[in-house]
Amino acid sequence: MLRAPSPSMLRLLWTVVENIQPNLISGLSDVQLIRQVLHELQRLVCLAPEESHILSEYLGDRTMLIRDLTEG
């Protein structure tokens, strides 16, 4: 079973999501969207492979929410 992301990592992750350009997200598949968010996050912090996997799973369950928030 995977651990949950830490509260500080979640805050940073959602800050990254808020700062991604909506026109970029609209053209991405869900897999590409997750990769893009992780790429932007990794520009700010160094992620261990396990953290990256945990965040990928977390984002995968929330792609519709991410799209809704960025379109809003």
PyMOL commands that set and color helices and strands:
alter all, ss='L'
color gray80, all
select helices_A, chain A and resi 7-19+22-26+30-42+49-60+63-71
alter helices_A, ss='H'
color red, helices_A
deselect
rebuild
show_as cartoon
